[in-house]
Amino acid sequence: MAKATGWADRTIAVHGGVRRSQYGEMAEAVYLTQGFAYPSAEAAEARFVKAGPDEFIYARYGNPTVAAFEDRIAALEGTEAAFATASGMAAVSGALMALCRAGDRVVASRALFGSCLYVLEEVMARYGVIVEFVDGTDLAQWRAALARPARLVFLESVSNPTLEVIALPAVCTLAHAAGALVVVDNVFATPVFSNAVAQGADLVVYSATKHIDGQGRCLGGVICGTREMVRGPIETYMKHTGGAMSPFNAWVLLNGLTTLDLRVRAQAASAQRLAEALEGHAALSRVLFPGLASHPQHDLARRVMAGPGTVLSFDLKGGKEAAFRFMNALGVVLISNNLGDARSIATHPATTTHQRLPAEQKTSLGITPGLIRLSVGLEDPEDLLADILGALEAL
């Protein structure tokens, strides 16, 4: 099912990809099975040669519930196909590893999630892939790096945790001129606020653990793109290396999609309220949020995104000691390392998500000892603001 149906995204999020059984159930069924029976030995042989539509072999290869989730998210993204993975990092590493081989060149933005940096710097480099990093906000650096051929470009459309916004259409144009495929981690922008494929991306990856689930219940990821790429090298790599999504998690995430639009818009509105209230606070040296006019890429964000996102970051003047005191004084906001949850979450990236990075690399990425990443949930924004201001007053 694709957007060619004429349905709006909120309708697709509720009805896309539905596979009803003979019982006509309203809620999507969960096919909690790892294998499938064949009517004959000949049928088993034929299916292993080529499985037909809605024919399944083994849950690592595909499952009806997983397929429903894949069809729904592909329809939302406007792509031909999607492959659901066990986690967001399974999606990132699967897309990168499936498409690259020794000697290939990858150009990536420098501001990335810590695990993404590990895959690029340690894993891919170990197998002979050449990785070059650039300042993702500097088109001149992209232009210089892509002046010679490359196999792949990888970036976060909005970076974690400093919320840099990438000029995606311009980077895609440069990448394609260099013969490179563009893989975009779109988790901060969400399917609600960003259509990366329409802006030139070849593949879009999500950690479905974040906004798509939205309630902290399970892990999941997904790779969206053309049928040729998704059902070709990516599916082949993923099904043989075991990174597929479980049917139960697919069912949870399929239902998460039904409320994604409502949740993300409410969270973004609250994030805007908090960012505006916190900007200029005496205890903070900076507030980072694409919805603020002070954000370095504010105008760009308004052009490439339909909303500012659900995450803001701010820097406490007192460094790590002040950051820890602030977090320990919170009552409504929880301390964790996830994001996109219905519950608001405060994270200290320097000691958690980006802890493994050398000090100089943290500094270059703007990950200071006082930086807090705040994922805004569904609580009343005035309760959140009172909680945050109270914690700041406790410093």
N, C-alpha and C positions, 0 to 999 in steps of 0.2 A: 504494500500500500504506500503511495507517495502523495506528496502535496498536490499532485495533479488531480486528486479526487475533488479538489475544491474546498475541502474542509479546512477550517482554521486550526491552529496548533492545539488549542485547548480541547477541541473535539477529537483530534487525532490522539491526544494524550489519554483520552478516556476509551475510545473505541478502536484505535489502531491495532492491527495484528491479532485480533480476537480469533481464537480457534475453539468454537463450541463443540462439545461432544453431542452424541445422539440424545442426551438428556436435556439439552437446552439451558444449561446453568447460566444464571446471571453473572455471578462472580467468575473470574477466570479460574479454570481448573488447574491444579498443580499435578503434573505427571511425575510423581516421585519414583522414577525407575531409572536404573542404569543401563538396562538392556531391553531388547525387543524380540518377540518371537516371530518366526517366519512360517508361512503356511507349508513350505516344502524346502527341501535342500536346494532345488533349482532356484527358488525365490531368493534364498540367502546368497547364492552365488551371484545372481543378477544384481542384487542390491549392492554387493561389494564392488561390482564392476562399475555401476553407476546408479546412485540412489535417485529416485524420482521426487517430484514435489511432495512434501509432507511424508517422506519415507525416512526412517531413522535406523541407525545401526547400533550405536553405543553412545552413552551420554557425553563422553569426551568429544565425540564428533558432532552431536546435536541431540536435541530433545524438544518435544512440542512446546513446553512451557518456555524454554530458553528461546526457541524460534519466535514465539509470540513477542517476547521482550525485544528481540533483535529487530523484528519487523516494525514495532511501534517506535523505537528510538530512531531507526533509519528514516521512517516517515517524518518524524519531527525534524530531523536534520536535513531532510531533502536529499538523502543519498540512496543509492540503489541497494545497498546491503549493509549489514553490520555483523560483527562477531563479538559475542559476549564472553568476557573473561572472568577469571577468578577474583581479580582485584584491579584497581586502577594501575598499579605498577606492572601487572601482567599485561595490560593493554599497551602501556608505553614500551616496555621491553620487547613485547611480541611484535609490535609494529616496526621497531627499529631493527631487531635481529632478523626478522623475516625478509626485510628489504635490502639489507646490506651484506657485503662479503669483504674479505680481506682486500685491502687496497682501495676500497671506496672512501670517499671523502664526505664527511658530515659537517655542516655549518649549523651551529646552535647558539641561541641567545644565552648569555652568561647567567642571567638571573633565573634559576630553576629550583624546583624542589630538590632537597638533598638527595633523595633516592634516584631521581632522574640524573643528577650529576654523577652519581656513583656508576650507573649503567653506562653513561657516555665515557667518563674518564677512566674507569677501571675495567669494566667488562668488555666493551667494544674495542677499546684500545688494546686489550689483551689478545684479541683475535685479529689484529692488524687493520682495524678501521681507523682512518685518520680523522680526528675530531678537532675542529677549530671553533673557538668561542668568540662572540662579538657582543658589544653592548647593544642589546636588543632595541633600545630607543634611538640609536644612532644610524640613520639610513646610510650615511657615508661608509660606516664600517660594514654594513651588509653589502653595499655596492662593491667595496674593495674585495671582500671575501668571496663574492659571487661573480667576480670578473673572470674566473676560470671555472671549469666544469666541477660539478658536485653531484653526488648521488641523492642527497637528502638534506632538507632543512628541518630542524626541530625547534619549537618555541612554545612558550606558554603565552596565550593571548593576553592574559593579565598575570603578572609574575607573582610568585609566592616567596616571601611574604610582603614585599615592598610595593606591590600593586602597580608596577610599571605597565603601561599599555603599549602594545606593539602596533605599528602601522601595517596591519596585516595585508591589505590589498597591495601596497607598494612592495613589501617583502616577497609576496607570492609572485609578482611580476618579475622581480629580479631573479628569484629562484628558478622559475620556469625558463627564463632566458639562458640560465646556466645548465639546463637539463636536469634540475633537481625536483624531486617530489617534496611537497610541504606537508609535514605532520604537525598538527596543532593540538596541544593540550588545552582544552577549552573549559576546564573545570571551574575556574573562578568566574568566567563570563557567563556560564550556564547556557543550556539550549534556549532559555527564555530570552536572554539579552544578546545573544550572538549567533549569527549564522555564518560560521567560518567558511563553509563550502562555497556559499554565494560570494565570498570575498576572495576566493581563489585557492583555498586549502584543498589538498588532495585526500588527506585522511584527517579525521577528527577523533581524538581519544578523550574519554572521560573516566574519572574514578566515580563509578555509580554509588560508591560508598558515601559520597558527599551529598549534594542536593537531591539527586535522583531518589535515593532512599529517604534522606532527610530526617530520619529518626534514630540513627545510630544502631540499626539492627543487624546489618550484615555487610560483608565485603562484596564488591563487584566492580567490573569495568567493562568498557565496550570500545570497539574500533569501528568507525563508520567511514564508508567510502564507496568507490565503484565496485560493482560485482566482480569485475576482473581481478582487482587487487584483493578484495576481502575474501572471495571464495577461491582465489588462486593461492598465491604464496602465503598470505596471512593465515587462512584456515589450515592449510597444509602444515605450516610450522606449529600452530597452536594445538592442533589435534594430536600431533606426534610428541609434543613436549609437555602436554598435560595442563595447560593453563585455562581450561574451559570453566565456565560458570556452572554451579550446581543448580538443578531444577528448582529447589526450594528458594534459593536466593533470587533466581529469576522471577519467581512468583511474587516475592516481596517487592522487588524493584519494579515489576510490571504495575503493581498497585501503587507504588510510590509515584510513578509518572502521572497518575490521574490527578494528583493535587500539586504537581510541581509548579505550575504557573502561579497558582494562588499563593503558595508558600514563598516562592522566591520574590514575588512582587511585594509581599508584606514585609519580608525580611529586608529588602532593599530600601523600602520607605523608612523603616526603623534605623537602618544603618545611616541613611542621610540625616535623619534627626540627630543621631548621636554625634556624627562627625561635625555637624554645624555647631552643636552645643559645646563640644570639646575643643574646637579650634581656638587657639589663643589662650588656653588654660595655663596658669602660671607654672604648673608642675610639668608641663609638656613642652618639649622643644620643637615638635612637629606632629601634625596629624596627616596621615596619608589616606586619601579616599578619592577615587576618580570623579565622584559627584561634587567635589569641592572645586571652586574656581582657582584655588591655590595649587591644585595638583598639576605637576608639570605637563601631563598629557590630558588635561581636562577637555580641551577642545577636540582633540583626537578621539577621546573616549566617547564623546557625544556623536561623533561621525560614525564610528565603527561598532558601537554598542547601543542597544535600545534601553539600557538602564545601567546604573552605576555599580551593580554587584551587591553582595551581602556581607562583604568583609572590609574592615578598615584596620589600619595599623597606626600606632602612635608611640612616640619615644619619650620615656620618662627621663628627666634631667639627671636624676640620681643614679643612673646606670642599673646594673644587675640588682644591687641591694634594694633600690627603690622599686624596681619591677617586681621582685619577689614579695616585698611588703605589700605592694598594691594587690597582687594576685591573692595573697593570703587573707586580705581584708574583704574580698568579694563575698557576697552572700547569695545573690541570684545567679550571676555568671559563674560557670563551672570552669575548673582548670583541666584541660585535656589537650590533645593534639589533633583532633578531627576538625572538620569545618562543614558548613552546610546543614547542620543539625537544627532541629526545632528548638533545641536548648542552646543558649548563647555560651560560647566557649572562648576562654582566654588562653593563649599559647605564648610561651617565651621561646621564640625560634632559636636563639643563640645557644640554648642549652638542651633543646629537644630536636625539632625537625631538621635543623641545620647544624647540629652539635658537632658532627664529624669534620666540618670544614675548618681549615686552618684559620687562625685569627685574621691574617691579612686578607684572606678571601672573603671572610664575613664583612670586614670593613669595606672592601671594594664593592660588595653587594648591598651595602647599607644596613646590614644586620648587626645593629649595635647592641651593647649589653642592656640598654634600656628599652629595646623595642618589644612591644606587645602586639600580637595579632589577635584581633577580636572578630570572631565569626558571630554575626548577629542572628539570634533565633526568633522565635515567634512570641516571646513574652511581650507584655505591654511595654512600649518604648520608654514611657515615663518611669516605670519600675527599674528598667535597665539603667537609665540615666541616673536615677537616685543612687543605685548601687555603685555605679562607677564613680560618681562624684564623691560619695561617702568614702570609697576606698582611696581616692586621691587625697581627701582631707586627712586620712589616717597616716599619711607619709610624714 
